[in-house]
Amino acid sequence: MNTTTNPKQPPRRMLLAAMGVLLAVLLLGAGGFMWLAGGGTGGNAVGIGGPFTLEDGSGKPVTDRDFRGKYMLVYFGYTFCPDVCPTTLSAVADAMDKLGPDAARIRPLFITVDPRRDTPPVVKKFAAAFGPEITGLTGTPEQIARVAKEYRVYYAEHRTGPGPDDYSMDHSSVLYLMDPKGAFLAPVRADETGDEIAASLRKLMG
Ligand code: NI
């Protein structure tokens, strides 16, 4: 029994937890996309994105400033993802092909939410399997937590067994298009085909 806890205290932690679950549900579903799409018109209106320092596939530090002058197409996921992440990255790679010369204006970034398993060589190999233009990024758990918070990304470990690797990651699935100055431009649906993603990107980049 913890005698220092006041039993009359409002269950603030529970309320916060409930709000967290609600936000997660919104971000995981189409509602999250609509929320981002509505709030994001006219630039960085909802404060999506921000400075980050991460590690690339060789373990070298990479910051958001390294991508200035290009549109960043940012996706958060993890390499052990059984379905959504591979499907999304393959659609992104397809979209890059469809964009032709315009693809050179975009840098697709895959940022892991599972830094424990997704070491630099792991993210590098995974991203390269979809296309040479996709950059895989990882970092310390603290760096990942910070960038995920900036991008309003929800992620959580989901235990599947007793072993250290017996877990999957629940995570929101949205592509974030950032303009060449690094400001949030618009969300792009991650559940669309390469053709549809290419069409959205073309329209958004003008
Ligand atoms: Ni995934």
Residues whose N, C-alpha, C, O or C-beta is under 5 A from the ligand:
A	BS01	NI	G77 Y78 C81 V84 C85
